[in-house]
Amino acid sequence: MHFKLIIIVVENERTLDILDTARAAGATGSTVLNQARGEGVQPTRTFLGLSIDNQVDVILLLTEEHISKEIMEKVAIAGEFDETPGTGIAFQLDIEDAIGVRHQIEALTDAVEDRL
């Protein structure tokens, strides 16, 4: 089984919706890193030298490669990434090896076979 790592950077108030959408699309688990900060095309706003940017969460999803694109597409719709600037981004990376995911492989095997 081959895996992809989907990395999602999203406004923290959208995190729960993104996680629910990813799970409904076939994700079997996630890791959320809270209180990250980022900057897009527009520079971060400041007030008297203090940053007033929004906090974002980084969501990591280790998914089977055959369902990763569908998960990303549904997450992008739920997060309004293409419709609303600054709401978030998602991208995926190839994973060469993964350890500690045997229980997920068992759950994914049936799900992936049903979709193929």
TORMARDREN-511861 format. One line per field, with one value per residue: residue in three letters; chain; x negated, y negated, z of N, C-alpha, C in turn. Coordinates in pm, whole numbers, plus 50000, padded with zeros to 5 digits. Layout:
BEGIN
type	(ALA / ...)
mol	(A / ...)
n_u	(X / ...)
n_v	(Y / ...)
n_w	(Z / ...)
ca_u	(X / ...)
ca_v	(Y / ...)
ca_w	(Z / ...)
c_u	(X / ...)
c_v	(Y / ...)
c_w	(Z / ...)
REM end
This chain:
BEGIN
type	(MET / HIS / PHE / LYS / LEU / ILE / ILE / ILE / VAL / VAL / GLU / ASN / GLU / ARG / THR / LEU / ASP / ILE / LEU / ASP / THR / ALA / ARG / ALA / ALA / GLY / ALA / THR / GLY / SER / THR / VAL / LEU / ASN / GLN / ALA / ARG / GLY / GLU / GLY / VAL / GLN / PRO / THR / ARG / THR / PHE / LEU / GLY / LEU / SER / ILE / ASP / ASN / GLN / VAL / ASP / VAL / ILE / LEU / LEU / LEU / THR / GLU / GLU / HIS / ILE / SER / LYS / GLU / ILE / MET / GLU / LYS / VAL / ALA / ILE / ALA / GLY / GLU / PHE / ASP / GLU / THR / PRO / GLY / THR / GLY / ILE / ALA / PHE / GLN / LEU / ASP / ILE / GLU / ASP / ALA / ILE / GLY / VAL / ARG / HIS / GLN / ILE / GLU / ALA / LEU / THR / ASP / ALA / VAL / GLU / ASP / ARG / LEU)
mol	(A / A / A / A / A / A / A / A / A / A / A / A / A / A / A / A / A / A / A / A / A / A / A / A / A / A / A / A / A / A / A / A / A / A / A / A / A / A / A / A / A / A / A / A / A / A / A / A / A / A / A / A / A / A / A / A / A / A / A / A / A / A / A / A / A / A / A / A / A / A / A / A / A / A / A / A / A / A / A / A / A / A / A / A / A / A / A / A / A / A / A / A / A / A / A / A / A / A / A / A / A / A / A / A / A / A / A / A / A / A / A / A / A / A / A / A)
n_u	(49914 / 49946 / 49876 / 49989 / 49911 / 50123 / 50121 / 50269 / 50332 / 50513 / 50762 / 50819 / 51084 / 51213 / 51122 / 51251 / 51464 / 51316 / 51182 / 51402 / 51502 / 51282 / 51269 / 51518 / 51467 / 51289 / 51051 / 50856 / 50748 / 50588 / 50357 / 50334 / 50183 / 50169 / 50205 / 50035 / 49875 / 49911 / 49838 / 49975 / 50027 / 50078 / 49910 / 49864 / 50080 / 50021 / 50043 / 49930 / 49684 / 49746 / 49846 / 50151 / 50254 / 50444 / 50470 / 50369 / 50434 / 50244 / 50306 / 50241 / 50269 / 50237 / 50282 / 50419 / 50293 / 50479 / 50713 / 50646 / 50659 / 50934 / 51003 / 50858 / 50985 / 51248 / 51198 / 51096 / 51325 / 51495 / 51345 / 51346 / 51126 / 51052 / 51243 / 51247 / 51007 / 50724 / 50829 / 50721 / 50490 / 50406 / 50199 / 50020 / 49783 / 49561 / 49515 / 49257 / 49205 / 49390 / 49447 / 49620 / 49880 / 50036 / 50291 / 50449 / 50405 / 50540 / 50804 / 50823 / 50786 / 51023 / 51191 / 51058 / 51054 / 51328 / 51375 / 51222)
n_v	(50118 / 49778 / 49449 / 49108 / 48789 / 48557 / 48218 / 47965 / 47629 / 47420 / 47177 / 47157 / 47169 / 47320 / 47576 / 47805 / 47856 / 47920 / 48151 / 48323 / 48342 / 48458 / 48708 / 48814 / 48842 / 49049 / 49044 / 49185 / 49100 / 48828 / 48558 / 48267 / 47960 / 47692 / 47331 / 47216 / 46979 / 46785 / 46632 / 46483 / 46363 / 46096 / 45886 / 45947 / 45788 / 45523 / 45368 / 45107 / 45236 / 45494 / 45811 / 45881 / 46097 / 46390 / 46695 / 47014 / 47360 / 47655 / 47936 / 48276 / 48548 / 48880 / 49069 / 49323 / 49360 / 49379 / 49260 / 49010 / 48778 / 48734 / 48679 / 48441 / 48271 / 48255 / 48143 / 47896 / 47778 / 47771 / 47602 / 47372 / 47289 / 47205 / 47016 / 46813 / 46589 / 46648 / 46839 / 47093 / 47360 / 47660 / 47941 / 48224 / 48484 / 48740 / 49045 / 49242 / 49452 / 49583 / 49629 / 49791 / 49786 / 50006 / 50082 / 49893 / 49963 / 50205 / 50116 / 49946 / 50111 / 50252 / 50029 / 49899 / 50096 / 50115 / 49870 / 49883)
n_w	(50000 / 49918 / 50036 / 50083 / 50213 / 50325 / 50369 / 50538 / 50577 / 50766 / 50867 / 51213 / 51306 / 51116 / 51135 / 51258 / 51078 / 50849 / 50936 / 50981 / 50719 / 50586 / 50713 / 50639 / 50371 / 50364 / 50513 / 50774 / 51009 / 51188 / 51252 / 51437 / 51442 / 51646 / 51656 / 51461 / 51241 / 50947 / 50628 / 50348 / 50016 / 50077 / 50308 / 50664 / 50893 / 51125 / 51449 / 51618 / 51613 / 51692 / 51589 / 51422 / 51301 / 51196 / 51379 / 51265 / 51193 / 51142 / 50965 / 50947 / 50736 / 50685 / 50414 / 50195 / 49867 / 49653 / 49738 / 49816 / 49649 / 49618 / 49883 / 49923 / 49734 / 49837 / 50087 / 50010 / 49901 / 50127 / 50290 / 50144 / 49989 / 49729 / 49673 / 49867 / 49956 / 50168 / 50340 / 50356 / 50261 / 50081 / 50028 / 49891 / 49965 / 49853 / 50029 / 50132 / 50319 / 50596 / 50936 / 51198 / 51118 / 51074 / 51170 / 51041 / 50776 / 50757 / 50789 / 50569 / 50346 / 50272 / 50220 / 50007 / 49810 / 49759 / 49636 / 49407)
ca_u	(50000 / 49870 / 49941 / 49964 / 49932 / 50194 / 50094 / 50371 / 50314 / 50649 / 50803 / 50853 / 51229 / 51260 / 51055 / 51345 / 51533 / 51219 / 51161 / 51524 / 51506 / 51176 / 51309 / 51629 / 51411 / 51207 / 50934 / 50872 / 50688 / 50528 / 50280 / 50357 / 50086 / 50240 / 50143 / 49933 / 49902 / 49866 / 49857 / 50004 / 49988 / 50079 / 49831 / 49934 / 50114 / 49972 / 50095 / 49826 / 49578 / 49796 / 49913 / 50292 / 50295 / 50522 / 50403 / 50410 / 50397 / 50185 / 50364 / 50166 / 50348 / 50168 / 50391 / 50383 / 50278 / 50595 / 50822 / 50594 / 50706 / 51074 / 51003 / 50813 / 51088 / 51360 / 51150 / 51087 / 51461 / 51542 / 51270 / 51360 / 50990 / 51043 / 51343 / 51223 / 50864 / 50677 / 50895 / 50636 / 50431 / 50382 / 50110 / 49985 / 49648 / 49545 / 49453 / 49182 / 49228 / 49467 / 49446 / 49721 / 50011 / 50092 / 50436 / 50511 / 50398 / 50650 / 50929 / 50820 / 50787 / 51161 / 51243 / 50996 / 51103 / 51465 / 51373 / 51157)
ca_v	(50000 / 49654 / 49341 / 48967 / 48704 / 48434 / 48113 / 47862 / 47513 / 47366 / 47095 / 47251 / 47188 / 47414 / 47705 / 47916 / 47886 / 47986 / 48286 / 48401 / 48365 / 48553 / 48841 / 48860 / 48875 / 49169 / 49033 / 49272 / 49038 / 48697 / 48489 / 48123 / 47873 / 47567 / 47201 / 47180 / 46851 / 46783 / 46508 / 46506 / 46259 / 45970 / 45894 / 45952 / 45657 / 45498 / 45253 / 45067 / 45336 / 45625 / 45882 / 45908 / 46200 / 46501 / 46822 / 47122 / 47495 / 47740 / 48070 / 48378 / 48668 / 48986 / 49136 / 49413 / 49276 / 49384 / 49177 / 48881 / 48667 / 48708 / 48613 / 48302 / 48195 / 48229 / 48051 / 47763 / 47725 / 47741 / 47489 / 47259 / 47245 / 47133 / 46910 / 46706 / 46576 / 46651 / 46938 / 47209 / 47430 / 47802 / 48003 / 48359 / 48531 / 48885 / 49104 / 49361 / 49555 / 49543 / 49730 / 49766 / 49764 / 50136 / 50082 / 49813 / 50039 / 50302 / 50043 / 49888 / 50213 / 50272 / 49905 / 49870 / 50196 / 50079 / 49753 / 49916)
ca_w	(50000 / 49909 / 50109 / 50059 / 50330 / 50292 / 50466 / 50525 / 50663 / 50764 / 50980 / 51321 / 51323 / 51014 / 51155 / 51282 / 50952 / 50761 / 50988 / 50953 / 50574 / 50551 / 50762 / 50554 / 50240 / 50373 / 50600 / 50890 / 51126 / 51161 / 51355 / 51426 / 51508 / 51673 / 51675 / 51362 / 51177 / 50809 / 50555 / 50207 / 49922 / 50151 / 50431 / 50791 / 50949 / 51260 / 51520 / 51712 / 51612 / 51732 / 51481 / 51446 / 51205 / 51250 / 51406 / 51177 / 51234 / 51039 / 50976 / 50874 / 50710 / 50613 / 50343 / 50087 / 49748 / 49564 / 49788 / 49862 / 49566 / 49653 / 50014 / 49903 / 49664 / 49927 / 50190 / 49947 / 49890 / 50263 / 50342 / 50052 / 49962 / 49602 / 49667 / 49963 / 49983 / 50305 / 50426 / 50376 / 50147 / 50102 / 49929 / 49931 / 49940 / 49850 / 50147 / 50094 / 50420 / 50714 / 51042 / 51300 / 51055 / 51038 / 51195 / 50935 / 50651 / 50761 / 50765 / 50435 / 50242 / 50227 / 50166 / 49878 / 49716 / 49723 / 49547 / 49280)
c_u	(49910 / 49949 / 49901 / 49986 / 50000 / 50168 / 50193 / 50339 / 50444 / 50673 / 50856 / 51003 / 51289 / 51206 / 51152 / 51422 / 51442 / 51197 / 51283 / 51533 / 51403 / 51214 / 51422 / 51578 / 51316 / 51082 / 50958 / 50810 / 50626 / 50443 / 50300 / 50252 / 50149 / 50147 / 50023 / 49969 / 49848 / 49893 / 49875 / 49952 / 49981 / 49997 / 49919 / 49959 / 50058 / 50042 / 49996 / 49717 / 49621 / 49872 / 50059 / 50345 / 50372 / 50434 / 50456 / 50369 / 50336 / 50238 / 50284 / 50253 / 50262 / 50276 / 50336 / 50388 / 50401 / 50711 / 50776 / 50647 / 50851 / 51084 / 50963 / 50921 / 51205 / 51322 / 51142 / 51224 / 51513 / 51472 / 51280 / 51223 / 50978 / 51139 / 51309 / 51074 / 50833 / 50741 / 50810 / 50580 / 50418 / 50290 / 50074 / 49844 / 49648 / 49474 / 49384 / 49208 / 49313 / 49470 / 49554 / 49859 / 50079 / 50244 / 50511 / 50511 / 50512 / 50783 / 50936 / 50834 / 50927 / 51216 / 51188 / 51044 / 51245 / 51468 / 51311 / 51242)
c_v	(49877 / 49540 / 49205 / 48896 / 48577 / 48336 / 48000 / 47752 / 47434 / 47276 / 47186 / 47267 / 47283 / 47556 / 47820 / 47954 / 47960 / 48130 / 48376 / 48437 / 48468 / 48694 / 48897 / 48901 / 48994 / 49160 / 49115 / 49215 / 48905 / 48653 / 48341 / 48051 / 47736 / 47447 / 47177 / 47042 / 46856 / 46648 / 46541 / 46392 / 46123 / 45984 / 45894 / 45811 / 45644 / 45375 / 45220 / 45173 / 45475 / 45687 / 45906 / 46012 / 46311 / 46622 / 46925 / 47255 / 47566 / 47881 / 48165 / 48501 / 48765 / 49071 / 49229 / 49334 / 49273 / 49296 / 49037 / 48763 / 48632 / 48637 / 48466 / 48217 / 48160 / 48132 / 47909 / 47698 / 47684 / 47618 / 47363 / 47202 / 47166 / 47016 / 46789 / 46697 / 46581 / 46755 / 47061 / 47264 / 47578 / 47852 / 48141 / 48393 / 48683 / 48931 / 49233 / 49477 / 49496 / 49659 / 49692 / 49743 / 49895 / 50139 / 49999 / 49888 / 50140 / 50233 / 49989 / 49991 / 50233 / 50147 / 49876 / 49970 / 50166 / 49964 / 49783 / 50008)
c_w	(50000 / 49971 / 50056 / 50193 / 50281 / 50405 / 50438 / 50625 / 50654 / 50885 / 51090 / 51343 / 51219 / 51037 / 51173 / 51157 / 50856 / 50807 / 50961 / 50805 / 50533 / 50595 / 50675 / 50416 / 50245 / 50458 / 50727 / 51017 / 51089 / 51280 / 51332 / 51508 / 51523 / 51675 / 51586 / 51308 / 51036 / 50746 / 50409 / 50121 / 49991 / 50279 / 50556 / 50842 / 51090 / 51318 / 51630 / 51725 / 51652 / 51615 / 51517 / 51346 / 51275 / 51276 / 51308 / 51238 / 51114 / 51064 / 50889 / 50860 / 50630 / 50548 / 50236 / 49956 / 49658 / 49610 / 49827 / 49780 / 49599 / 49788 / 49999 / 49836 / 49756 / 50038 / 50133 / 49933 / 50027 / 50321 / 50260 / 50013 / 49832 / 49593 / 49752 / 49995 / 50133 / 50395 / 50450 / 50246 / 50184 / 49992 / 49981 / 49889 / 49936 / 49976 / 50104 / 50188 / 50532 / 50812 / 51143 / 51242 / 51015 / 51059 / 51091 / 50803 / 50645 / 50731 / 50623 / 50324 / 50186 / 50160 / 50027 / 49774 / 49670 / 49623 / 49412 / 49203)
REM end
